[in-house]
Amino acid sequence: MFLAVLYYLLWSFQTSAGHFPRDCASSKNLMAKECCPPWMGDGSPCGHLSGRGSCQDILLSNAPSGPQFPFKGVDDRESWPSVFYNRTCQCSGNFMGFNCGNCKFGFGGPNCTEKRLLIRRNIFDLSASEKNKFFSYLTLAKHTISSVYVIPTGTYGQMNNGSTPMFKDINIYDLFVWMHYYVSRDTLLGGSEIWRDIDFAHEAPGFLPWHRLFLLLWEQEMQELTGDENFTIPYWDWRDAENCDICTDEYLGGRHPENPNLLSPASFFSSWEIICSRSEEYNSHQVLCDGTPEGPLLRNPGNHDKAKTPRLPSSADVEFCLSLTQYESGSMDRTANFSFRNTLEVFLNNGSEDTALFWKFTQKPMHLLAITENPTWFLSFHSIEMVISSFHPRIWDMTTVTYKNQIQAFTETILNPTWNKLVVSGHGFLEQHWWELLLLQL
């Protein structure tokens, strides 16, 4: 019975493909709290005339927040997306998206019935032409304003509860940088008050499914932008690397000869600018990042305290990670011991010493976690599907009591904000069953 229920949940799992859809950013939509745009194929809301979906009330959990977040009704991300919308498209079959206009991941064709297999490759295995095509795609995304999505530049309260919309255009690449910022930002409590102990995508069970969905959505946007339906993000295999071997002008940029914090002038990305890097400034003014460029890409890999972080993760670290038998354990946060999720996220040294190897190697302070999607190499770093896929059979084998109990525990606790309710920064109206993303046969 358990497996039958799980099978149903997997195939009824719904996601929306809209960050803040431009079609839902008007005062009319915000005041009505409804985001059910028409599918252009038949002009009906959610494509209901073609059986793609229908406009439905969203379903929210009544689970209380954990003690780490002693507030209610102060953060737009709580009970997402109910602050902005309480009716959205619920898609049928293999359809997905904010208007049911896309196919679920792994499917294609006019009716989303054709199975598709996409392969992510090691960036070092790409030919020169393939590598240049990847870079040109990224550049195109960096210089193309999204015609479909916008970002909010104020909270719902600052929008006068929707009567005064505050949204802004953004390019496709920075849209995803902004998403990562938004899901990780501090809570603005008003006045000069800030709550920092909250993150909807890190240091908790939702880390892996959130980032898996994040990558899939990013790839989907790139496929639509370029017309290349086979596009995937290449990964960087950093196991046993003695230095940042991807930090060269041939790949994602070497050091500037006069300023080691900058990219080499010969880098493909030397003229790129970052966004959402001034969290303390936003906090002091009680505002959101509005996507304004804030200066050049900064990076200085390897120039860190080697006494604390001597190296990048090794093959032994990866093997230890894969030897763990529990997806999550104990407190289900950054202190969880022998947790596959926590080990993969920060690469704990045999389950005890917090080394956060990769993050510290790049000389980035932990308080800047929200802006990690700015550097282009983070695309490749985040492609950790090879590790997740190796652990995948253990997650998929739900017949054991251990995993039945784990899933039961997750579904009862995961909706607490500090355990990562699956907010996708306005992109996905995902409320529950976040763990299903780990089970998708992609």
N, C-alpha and C positions, 0 to 999 in steps of 0.2 A: 504493500500500500504506500509505504514511504517513497519508493522509487517512482510509483505511478504519479504521486502528487508532485514530486520533483520534476518529472518529465513535463507535466502540464505547466508548471511554473516556468520552466525554461522556454517553452515555445509560446507562452502567453506574455513573456517579459516584454514590456514596452519601454521605449526610450524616445525622447524627442530630439530632433536634430536642430533645435534653435537655441542660440545663446540668448539674446533678446531679439527675436525676429523683428525686422523693421515693420512688418505688417501689424505687429502687436504693440508698437511703441507710442501709439497715439493716446491722448487723454480719454478718448471714447473707450478704447480697449482697457485702459488702466482703471477707469471708473467702473466699467462693467465687470472688471476682473475676469476677462475672457480672452483667451488666445487660441482661436480656432480658425486660422486663415484658410482661404480656399486653395485647393490643389489646382494648378493651372491646367491640368489635363481635362477636367470637366467643369471647373469653376465653382464647385460646391465646397462648403466647409469640410475640411479633413478628407476631401474626396469621397464623401459618403455616397454620392450617386454611382460611383464605380466600385463601391464595396471596400474601399481602402481603410475607412475608419469613421469615427463619429465624435462629436463634441460631447464630452462627459465631465461630470464633477470629478475633481481629483480626490483620491483617497489618502487620508493622512493617518498616521499612527497617533495613538493617545499616550504612547510611552513617555514618561517624564524625562527631563534632561538629567544628566549626571550631576553629581555635586561639584564637578569642576567648573560648571557653568551655572551659577546661582541666579539666573535671570530668566525672564520670559517676556517675549514681545519687544525686545530691544534691538534685534538683529534681523535684517531682511532675509538672511539665509535660514532662519529657523522655519521648520515646517515648509521647506521649499516646495513649490513656488508660491505658496498661498498668500504671501504678502502682496504679490503682484497679480496673480491669477488664481482663481479657484475652479475654472473650467478650461480644459485643454483637450487636444486631440488624443483619443485613444485609438491606436491603429490595429488593424486586423491582420491575421496571417503573417506574412513576411514583410509587411510594410512598416516603415518607421519614419520619424521626423515630425517637426512641429506642425506640418500639414499633411502628414502621411505620404509625402512625396518621394521618399527615399526607400531603399530596400534595407532590410536588416543586414548586418555585417555577415559576409559569407554568401550572400545571394545577389543576383542581378537579373537582368532581363526586364521586359515591359511589365510583367506581372510578378516580378521578384521570386520566380520559381526556379531559376537556374543557379545551381551551386557554383561558387567561385572559390578558387584556391589562390591566394596571394602569398608570395614568399619574401620575407625580409632577408637581405643579404649583408654579409660583412662588408663594411665600407672599403676595406682594403682589397676586396675581391672585385670591385667595380673597375671596369675599363676606364680609360681616360675620358672617352666620350660619355659613358654612363655617369661618371662622377661630375663632369661638367654640366650634364643635363640636370642632375640633382641640384647642383648649385644654382643653375639658372631658374629652376622651379622655385627655389627658396627666394631668390631675388624677385621673381615675378610676384610671389605672395607678399613680399615686403613692400612692393610698390603698387599693389592693387587694392583699392578700397572695396570692402565687402559690399556687394549689392543687396545682400540678404539680411545681414545682422548689424546691430549697433550695440554700443556699450552704454550703461548708465553712468552719468557723471555726478549723480547725487543719490542719496538714499530715498526710500519711498516717502519718508517724512519730509525730506527737503523738497520733494516733488509735490508737496501739499496733498499727500495721499492720492497722487495720480492726476490731479487736476492741472498740474504744471509739469509736463514731462521734461526730463533732463537726460537726453541721449545724444550720442555723438558718433559720427562715422569713424571707422578705424580700418586699417589695412588687414588683410587676412592673416598674415604672420603675427602681427601684434595683437590680433584678436585673441589668439591662444596664449600669448604672454599675459595678457590682461586676465584671462580666465584663471590662470595659475595664481596670479596675484589675488584675485577676488576670493577664491576659495580658501586662501591661506591668511588673509588679512586679519588684523585685530578688529574687535568689536568697538564701534564708536558709541559711547554711552551718553554723549552730550556734555556740554561745557568743556572741561578739560579732562574728563574721565575716559579712560581706555581700559578694555579688558583684553589681555594678551594671551591668556591661557585657553586658546581655542584655535582649532584648525580642522577644516572639513575634508582634508585630503592626505594628511600625514600623521605619522606616529600613532597609528591605530589600525584596526582591521581593514578599513576602507582604502588604505594606501594602494594596494595592488589593483583592485577592480577600478578605482578611480583613474589611475594612470593608464590602465589598459584601455578603458573607454576613451580617455583623453587622446591617446595615440590613434585609436581607430577613427575618431571624429576628425582629427587633424589630417590623417591620410585621406579620408573621404572628401574633405574640403579641397585638398590638393588635387585629387582626381578630377573633381568637378571643374576646378580652375583651369587645369592644363588639358583636360580631355583625355588624359592618360589613365585609363581605368585600371591599369596594372601597377600604378605607382605605389611603392611602399617606402617607409623610412628605413634606411640602412642602419645597422647597429655597429657600435664600436666594441669589439671584444678587448676589454682592458685587463683581462687576467694576466698576471705576471709581468705587466708592462713596467719597465724601470723608470719611465718618464711618460710625459703626455705625447705619445707618438702620433697622435692625430693633430697636434698643435703645430702644424707646419703650413707653409703657404700652399702646398700641394693639396692640403685638405681643408682644415677649418681655421687656419691662420697661425703664423708664427709670431714671435715677439717683435715689437718695434725696436729698432737698433738703439734708439735714444731714450725710450721710455718703456720699460718692461711690462708696465701695466696695460699698454695699448697693443693693438694688433699691428703687425707689419704692414707698411703701406702697400706691399705687393699682395696682400691677402685679398681674396675675393670679397671679404666682408669688412674691409677696413673702414668703409664710409658709413656702415650701419650705426644707428643710434638706438639706445635702450629706452624703455619706458618703465614706469611703476617702480622706480628704484628709491624713492624718497619717503619711505613709510613713516618716519618720525615727523616729517613735514605735513603729510596728510593727517596724521593723528592730531598734531597740535592745532590744525585748522578744522578738524572734524569733517574732512572731505574725502572723497574717493579719488584714486588715480584716474585721470581723464584721458590717458593715452598720449599726452604731449611728449615729444622726444626730449630726453634729458641728458644727452651727451653720448660720447662714443662707447662702444663695447669695452669693458674692462675685464682683464683676465691675467693672472700671473701664476699658472700652474707650477707646482713644485716648490715655490718660494714660501714655505710654510714652516711651522715648528716641527721639525723631523723627529724630535724627541717624543712628541705626542702622536704623530702620524707619519711613520717612516716610509710608507709605501702605498701603492694602489692595491686593491684586493687581488689575492692570488688564486691559483687553481685550487689550492687547499681550502681557502675560504669558501669558494663556491661549493666544493665537495662537502664541506661541513654543513653548509646551508641546506644542501639537498639531502643530507643524512637525517635531518630533523623530521620527526613524525607528526608534529602538530602544526597546522596552519597558524594558530594563535594560542596564546597561553596566558595564564595568570591575570595580570592587570590590563592586558590588551593595550598597552601604551609603549613608550620608548624604554620602559624598564622591564618589559616582558622577557623572561628567560626562556631560551630554547624555543622561541617562536620563529617559524619560517618567515613570516611577514617581517618581523622586527629585524631578523638577521639579514634578510635581503635588503631591507630599507637602509640600514646603517652599517651593515657588516660588522656585527659584534664579534669580538675576539673570543671564539669558543663559548659564546653565550654569556659573557660576563663583563668584559671591558668595552666601554663605548668608544669606538674609534672613528665612526662616521668617515671611513677612509677616503672615499672619493670626494666628498664635499670639502673636507679640510685640505685635501691635496690641491684643490683648485684655489685655495686661499680665499674662501668665501665664508664670512661669519654666518652663524646659524640664523641670526635675526633677518637675514636677507633671503631666506628660503623662498619667500613668495615670488621673487623675481628670477628664479633660476631658469626660466624658459627663454630669457633674453639671449644668452650665448647659443650659437647654432650647434655647438657640439653636444648640448644637452639633449637635443633630439636623438642623437645616436646613443648617448648614455642611457636614456630612458627606454630604449628598445631592449628590454630585459626579457623578452618573450622566450628566449632560449632557456633561461633559468626557470621561469614559470612553467614552461611546457614540460620540462623535466620533472617538476614536482606535480604536474597536472594529473597523472594517473592516480596519485594518492588522494587528491581532492575528489576525483571523479568516482573513486570506489567508495560509495556511500553505504555499502552494505554492513560495515562494521559499526558496533555500538559507539565506538569512540567518535566517529565522524557524524553519526546521527546526533549524538549529544552536543557536539560542537556546533552543528548547524542550528539546533534548537536554541543553544545559548546565544548564538549570533543574532538570530531573528528576534530574540527577546530583548537584546541589549543594544543592537547596532544603531538604533535611531537616536540614542543620546548624542548630542552634538560633539562631545569630546571623543566619541567613538566613530566619528565620520559618517554622519548621514550622507548619502551619496548626492551631494550638491555638485552640479557640474557648471557652476558659475553662470547660470542662466541658460546653459546649453541643454541640459537634460532635465526633464521633470521626473526624476527618478526618486521614488519614495521608499521602496523597500526591496528585499531580495537582491541587495547589492552583490552578494556572493555568487549569484548566477553568472556574472561576468567572468568569474574565474573558471566556470565550467563550460563556457562556450567552446565548441569544437571549431576553432578558427585556424 
